[in-house]
């Protein structure tokens, strides 16, 4: 048997360091066994998936030095490697489940489903589908279809018994079938959910080992049941512990920078970041913490993966990156890395275009442009507060601006301007009143080069961190405040079935 592992990211945001960690473990496992490592793009969420996000995933993983044997950019014998290009396959297999009686058509409206969930919450019960359409007769189904009622396809789940989930690093886990929801497999638009597409693709791509985050453990019964329904052998499973903050909370962009490309923008070396992630999964002899990718592969053993949440310790990463800068680069290599990081010709030309109309002397460039070459800015609460906005409105501006920028699909000047102008509309303020604190948070000054261009050049991850830092200085919102402020900025939920 040839070992085949995969990662299957969704292109719905910035690539997370957790993705890099899971990718590294999959890579090391496959390479240690002389197997294959595959990249698949799971882009069935058509409202959130973007080409820009897919390109960011490819850029981030290539920057780290990870190469895959098959994928959307390199091809392979099991393509296509984007799920939106495989939709006919999922419909075929969904129909097979219907024909076998292992799935059913559900015509429940979003309003009915929400009412059921609200009743279950009121009764302090887990929210789940109540089986309303499970026993519709063939005649009832045909009549609803003829009337044009939209539907989804749900999987049938045993009403009794236990599913035993075997994991390569855990004792067998027993999950009672009545606690497993009747998952939607095919949405009303004909696109599959993660669960159906995941199982079909893993089987057709001959994946032998599914190595993923432990947040997917609860979904394992659904996947194992689908393998049983199709009569396919299930791959072996390994669920990796989630990366943690130093306080052992889940690593989240709300608390700390999590984007791979943030660390690139901050001037970390890719080999140092990869080494740091490797230390979370690969044992090292005492005093030998620096290791390249081939060394990681040679030392890798899943038996050494700790099930305790590995801590993403930024001071440790800083220490390791400093060693790489000092010990692994000669002066020429250091100069080349500095140029590649912040002074490539395209970036400098864009910065020069912004700066030239705004200076009287070349020596003005330093104060005007230093924020482009910095990480966290030296801000004070007084500088942030120095404007026309009251404290609560100021905090809302910084928080909602960060959320709006997070929600942008394609990162460009136009979308950035729309996202920031909407903050003024949401809060009922003049745009000129909210621009000043945004300038301060992003550039460190109330006056600088154009804001939208600056944010586009800095990138989403660095901009998000600067807004988060500014908000932290004047008061991070409480959970209740965040809920209320998000409600102000949340778009209306579109109607649909599911």
C-alpha positions in Angstrom: 0.0 0.0 0.0 1.3 3.4 -0.9 0.7 5.9 1.8 -1.3 9.0 0.6 -2.1 11.9 2.8 -3.8 15.2 2.0 -4.7 18.6 3.3 -8.0 20.1 2.1 -8.2 23.8 3.0 -11.2 26.0 2.3 -10.4 29.2 0.5 -12.5 31.4 2.7 -10.0 33.5 4.4 -6.3 33.9 5.2 -4.2 30.8 5.6 -3.9 30.0 9.3 -0.7 28.7 11.0 -2.9 25.8 12.1 -3.1 24.8 8.4 0.7 25.0 8.2 1.0 22.7 11.2 -1.4 20.1 9.8 0.2 20.3 6.4 3.6 19.8 7.9 2.5 16.7 9.8 0.8 15.2 6.7 3.9 16.0 4.6 6.3 14.4 7.1 4.1 11.3 7.5 3.9 10.8 3.7 7.6 11.5 3.0 8.7 9.2 5.9 6.8 6.4 4.2 7.9 7.3 0.7 4.3 8.1 0.0 2.4 11.0 -1.7 1.2 14.3 -0.3 -1.9 15.9 -2.0 -3.4 19.4 -1.8 -7.1 19.7 -2.5 -9.2 22.9 -2.4 -12.6 22.5 -0.7 -14.4 25.5 -2.3 -18.0 24.4 -2.1 -19.0 27.3 0.1 -19.6 29.5 -2.9 -20.6 32.6 -0.9 -17.3 32.8 1.0 -14.7 31.0 -1.3 -12.5 33.3 -3.3 -9.8 32.9 -5.9 -7.7 35.4 -3.9 -7.9 33.2 -0.8 -6.9 30.1 -2.8 -3.9 31.9 -4.2 -2.9 33.0 -0.6 -3.0 29.4 0.5 -0.7 28.3 -2.3 1.6 31.3 -1.7 1.8 30.7 2.0 2.5 26.9 1.8 5.0 27.4 -1.0 6.7 30.2 1.0 7.2 27.7 3.9 8.8 25.3 1.5 6.1 22.6 1.4 5.6 20.9 -2.0 2.8 18.6 -2.9 2.7 15.8 -5.4 -0.8 16.5 -6.7 -2.9 19.6 -6.5 -4.7 22.3 -8.4 -1.5 24.0 -9.5 0.5 20.9 -10.4 -2.2 18.5 -11.6 -2.1 14.8 -11.1 -4.0 11.6 -12.0 -6.9 12.1 -9.5 -8.0 15.6 -10.6 -9.6 17.9 -10.7 -8.4 19.1 -7.3 -11.0 21.8 -6.7 -14.4 20.6 -5.5 -16.4 23.0 -7.5 -15.0 21.2 -10.6 -16.2 17.8 -9.3 -19.9 18.7 -8.6 -21.3 16.0 -10.9 -19.5 13.3 -8.9 -21.2 14.4 -5.7 -24.6 14.4 -7.2 -24.1 10.9 -8.5 -23.1 9.6 -5.1 -25.9 11.5 -3.3 -28.4 9.8 -5.7 -26.8 6.4 -4.9 -27.5 7.0 -1.2 -31.1 8.0 -2.0 -31.6 4.8 -4.1 -30.2 2.7 -1.2 -32.4 4.4 1.4 -29.4 5.7 3.2 -30.4 9.4 2.6 -33.6 11.3 2.1 -34.9 14.6 0.7 -35.7 17.2 3.3 -38.1 20.0 2.4 -38.0 21.9 5.7 -37.8 25.7 5.4 -35.2 27.7 7.2 -38.0 29.1 9.4 -39.1 25.7 10.5 -35.6 24.6 11.2 -34.9 27.7 13.3 -38.1 27.2 15.2 -37.1 23.6 16.0 -33.6 24.7 17.1 -35.1 27.4 19.3 -37.5 24.9 21.0 -34.6 22.6 21.6 -32.5 25.4 23.1 -35.4 26.4 25.4 -35.6 22.8 26.5 -31.8 22.7 27.1 -31.4 20.0 24.5 -28.6 19.7 21.9 -29.8 21.3 18.6 -30.3 18.7 15.8 -32.6 17.9 12.9 -35.8 16.2 14.2 -36.4 13.8 11.3 -39.5 15.6 10.1 -39.1 14.6 6.4 -37.5 11.2 7.1 -40.7 9.2 6.6 -42.2 11.1 3.7 -43.7 8.7 1.2 -42.5 8.5 -2.4 -45.8 10.2 -3.5 -45.4 13.0 -1.0 -41.8 13.6 -2.1 -42.9 13.6 -5.8 -45.7 16.1 -5.1 -43.4 18.5 -3.3 -40.9 18.3 -6.1 -43.6 18.9 -8.7 -44.7 21.9 -6.7 -41.2 23.3 -7.0 -40.4 23.1 -3.2 -36.6 23.4 -2.7 -34.9 20.6 -0.7 -31.6 19.3 0.6 -30.4 15.7 0.8 -29.8 14.5 4.4 -28.1 11.3 5.5 -29.9 8.7 7.4 -28.4 7.9 10.8 -29.0 4.9 13.0 -31.4 5.6 15.9 -29.6 3.3 18.3 -26.2 1.8 18.9 -22.7 3.2 19.1 -20.1 4.3 16.6 -16.5 3.4 17.5 -14.0 5.8 16.2 -10.4 4.5 16.0 -7.6 7.0 16.1 -3.9 6.3 15.6 -3.0 8.2 18.8 -6.1 7.7 21.0 -8.0 4.9 22.6 -11.1 3.9 20.6 -13.8 6.6 21.1 -17.4 5.6 21.5 -20.1 8.0 20.2 -23.8 7.1 20.4 -25.6 7.2 17.1 -28.6 9.1 18.5 -26.3 12.1 19.3 -25.2 12.2 15.6 -27.2 14.7 13.5 -28.8 13.8 10.2 -26.3 15.8 8.3 -27.1 17.7 5.1 -25.1 16.1 2.3 -26.2 18.0 -0.8 -27.5 21.6 -0.5 -30.5 23.0 -2.3 -28.1 24.6 -4.9 -26.8 21.2 -5.8 -23.4 21.7 -4.1 -22.2 19.2 -1.5 -21.4 19.9 2.1 -18.0 19.2 3.5 -19.0 15.8 4.7 -20.1 14.2 1.4 -17.4 15.8 -0.7 -14.7 14.9 1.8 -15.6 11.2 1.9 -16.1 10.9 -1.9 -12.8 12.7 -2.7 -10.7 10.9 -0.1 -11.9 7.6 -1.5 -11.5 8.5 -5.2 -8.1 10.1 -4.5 -7.0 6.9 -2.6 -6.2 8.7 0.6 -4.9 6.1 3.1 -4.5 8.3 6.2 -6.7 11.3 7.1 -4.6 13.6 9.5 -6.6 16.6 10.5 -7.4 18.8 13.5 -9.3 17.4 16.5 -12.2 19.7 15.9 -13.3 17.1 13.3 -13.5 14.2 15.8 -17.2 14.8 16.3 -17.7 14.5 12.5 -15.9 11.1 12.3 -19.1 9.0 12.8 -20.8 10.8 9.9 -17.8 10.0 7.7 -17.4 6.4 8.8 -21.1 5.9 8.2 -20.8 7.2 4.7 -17.9 4.8 4.0 -20.1 2.0 5.3 -23.0 3.0 3.1 -20.8 3.1 0.0 -19.1 -0.1 0.9 -15.7 1.5 0.8 -12.7 0.9 3.2 -12.2 3.9 5.5 -8.8 5.6 5.8 -7.0 5.5 9.1 -7.6 8.6 11.2 -5.4 10.8 13.2 -6.8 13.9 14.9 -4.1 16.5 15.9 -4.5 18.7 18.9 -5.3 22.3 18.2 -2.6 25.0 18.6 -3.0 27.0 21.7 -2.1 30.4 23.1 0.2 30.5 26.1 -2.9 30.6 28.3 -3.9 27.4 26.6 -7.0 29.0 25.0 -7.5 28.1 21.3 -5.2 30.0 19.0 -7.5 32.6 17.4 -7.1 35.7 15.4 -9.2 37.5 18.0 -6.3 37.2 20.5 -3.2 36.8 18.4 -1.9 37.0 14.8 -2.7 33.6 13.2 -2.1 34.2 9.4 0.9 32.5 7.8 1.4 35.6 5.6 1.4 37.8 8.7 4.6 36.2 9.8 6.0 36.6 6.3 5.1 40.3 6.4 6.7 40.6 9.9 10.1 39.4 8.5 10.2 35.9 9.9 12.2 33.5 7.8 10.1 30.6 6.3 12.6 28.0 7.5 12.5 29.4 11.0 8.7 29.3 11.1 8.6 25.8 9.7 11.2 24.7 12.2 9.2 26.2 15.0 6.1 24.3 13.9 8.2 21.1 13.6 9.2 21.4 17.2 5.5 21.0 18.1 5.4 17.6 16.5 8.9 16.3 16.1 11.2 15.4 19.0 14.7 16.9 19.0 17.8 15.8 20.9 18.8 18.2 23.7 20.3 21.4 22.3 19.5 20.5 18.6 16.4 22.6 18.1 17.3 23.9 14.7 16.4 21.5 11.9 15.6 21.6 8.3 12.7 19.9 6.5 14.6 16.7 5.6 15.7 16.3 9.2 12.1 16.7 10.4 11.0 14.0 8.0 13.7 11.7 9.3 12.9 12.2 12.9 9.1 12.1 12.5 7.0 9.5 14.3 3.3 9.8 15.1 4.0 8.1 18.4 5.8 11.3 19.5 2.8 13.6 18.8 1.6 14.9 22.1 -2.2 15.0 22.6 -1.9 18.0 24.8 -2.5 21.3 23.0 0.9 22.5 21.6 1.6 26.1 22.6 2.2 28.6 19.8 4.9 30.5 21.8 5.8 33.7 19.9 8.8 34.5 22.1 10.2 31.1 21.3 9.6 31.8 17.6 11.4 35.1 17.9 14.3 33.4 19.6 14.5 30.7 16.9 14.1 33.3 14.0 16.9 35.4 15.5 19.2 32.3 15.5 18.4 31.7 11.8 19.2 35.3 11.0 22.5 35.3 12.8 23.7 31.7 12.3 22.4 30.5 9.0 22.9 33.6 6.8 26.1 35.2 5.7 26.1 38.9 5.0 25.2 38.4 1.3 22.4 36.1 2.3 21.1 38.5 4.9 21.1 41.4 2.4 19.2 39.2 -0.1 16.5 38.3 2.5 16.1 42.0 3.6 15.6 43.0 0.0 13.1 40.2 -0.7 11.2 41.0 2.5 10.7 44.8 2.2 12.5 46.2 -0.7 11.6 44.4 -3.9 11.2 46.7 -6.9 7.5 46.4 -7.3 6.7 47.2 -3.7 9.2 50.1 -3.6 7.7 51.5 -6.8 4.2 51.5 -5.3 5.5 53.1 -2.1 7.5 55.7 -4.0 4.4 56.6 -6.0 2.6 57.4 -2.8 5.5 59.3 -1.2 6.8 61.5 -4.0 4.0 64.1 -3.9 4.2 64.4 -0.2 7.8 65.2 0.6 10.1 68.2 0.4 13.3 66.4 1.2 14.4 62.8 0.7 15.0 62.7 4.5 11.2 63.1 4.9 10.8 59.5 3.7 11.9 57.9 7.0 9.1 59.4 9.2 6.5 59.2 6.4 7.1 55.6 5.4 8.6 53.8 8.4 5.2 52.1 9.2 5.6 50.1 6.0 8.7 48.4 7.5 7.5 48.0 11.1 5.6 45.4 13.0 3.6 46.6 16.0 3.6 50.4 16.1 4.5 52.5 19.1 1.1 53.9 19.9 -0.2 55.5 23.0 -3.9 55.6 24.2 -3.7 59.5 24.1 -2.7 59.5 20.4 -5.6 57.2 19.5 -8.1 59.2 21.6 -7.1 62.6 20.2 -10.0 63.3 17.9 -13.7 64.1 17.8 -15.1 60.7 18.8 -16.2 59.7 22.2 -14.6 56.6 23.8 -17.3 54.1 23.0 -17.7 55.2 19.4 -13.9 55.1 19.0 -13.7 51.6 20.2 -16.6 50.6 17.9 -14.8 52.2 14.9 -11.7 50.1 15.5 -13.6 46.9 16.2 -16.1 47.1 13.3 -13.4 48.2 10.8 -11.4 45.1 11.7 -14.4 42.8 11.3 -15.3 44.5 8.0 -11.8 44.1 6.6 -11.8 40.4 7.7 -14.9 39.9 5.6 -13.4 41.2 2.4 -13.0 38.6 -0.3 -10.7 40.3 -2.8 -8.2 42.5 -1.1 -7.9 45.7 -3.1 -8.3 49.5 -2.7 -11.9 49.5 -3.8 -13.1 46.8 -1.4 -11.0 48.3 1.4 -12.7 51.7 0.9 -16.1 50.1 0.8 -15.4 48.2 4.1 -14.2 51.3 5.9 -16.9 53.7 4.6 -19.5 51.3 5.8 -18.2 51.8 9.4 -19.3 55.4 9.2 -22.7 54.4 7.8 -23.2 51.7 10.5 -22.4 54.2 13.3 -24.2 57.2 11.7 -21.1 59.3 11.7 -19.3 61.4 9.1 -16.6 59.5 7.4 -14.0 62.2 8.1 -14.6 61.7 11.8 -13.7 58.0 11.8 -10.7 58.3 9.4 -8.3 59.8 11.9 -8.2 56.9 14.4 -7.9 54.5 11.5 -4.9 56.4 10.2 -3.3 56.4 13.7 -3.9 52.7 14.2 -2.6 51.6 10.8 0.2 54.1 10.1 1.1 55.5 13.6 0.2 59.0 12.6 -2.9 61.1 12.0 -1.5 62.2 8.6 0.3 59.9 6.2 0.2 58.5 2.6 -3.3 57.5 1.4 -5.0 55.1 3.8 -6.6 52.6 1.4 -3.3 52.2 -0.6 -1.4 51.8 2.7 -3.8 49.1 3.9 -3.6 47.2 0.6 0.2 47.2 0.7 0.4 46.2 4.4 -2.0 43.3 3.8 -4.9 41.9 5.8 -2.9 40.2 8.5 -0.7 43.1 9.5 -3.6 45.6 9.3 -5.8 43.3 11.5 -3.0 43.1 14.1 -2.5 46.9 14.2 -6.3 47.5 14.6 -6.4 44.9 17.3 -3.4 46.4 19.1 -4.9 49.9 19.0 -8.2 48.7 20.3 -6.4 46.8 23.1 -4.7 50.0 24.2 -8.1 51.8 24.8 -10.2 48.8 25.8 -10.9 45.5 24.1 -14.7 45.0 24.0 -16.3 42.6 26.5 -18.2 39.6 25.2 -21.5 41.4 25.6 -20.2 44.5 23.8 -18.8 42.4 20.9 -22.1 40.6 20.5 -24.0 43.9 20.4 -21.5 45.6 18.0 -21.4 42.6 15.7 -25.2 42.8 15.5 -24.9 46.4 14.3 -22.6 45.4 11.5 -24.0 41.9 10.5 -25.6 41.7 7.1 -29.1 40.2 6.8 -29.0 36.4 6.5 -30.2 35.4 3.0 -33.1 33.0 2.8 -32.3 29.4 1.8 -32.8 25.8 2.7 -30.4 23.9 4.9 
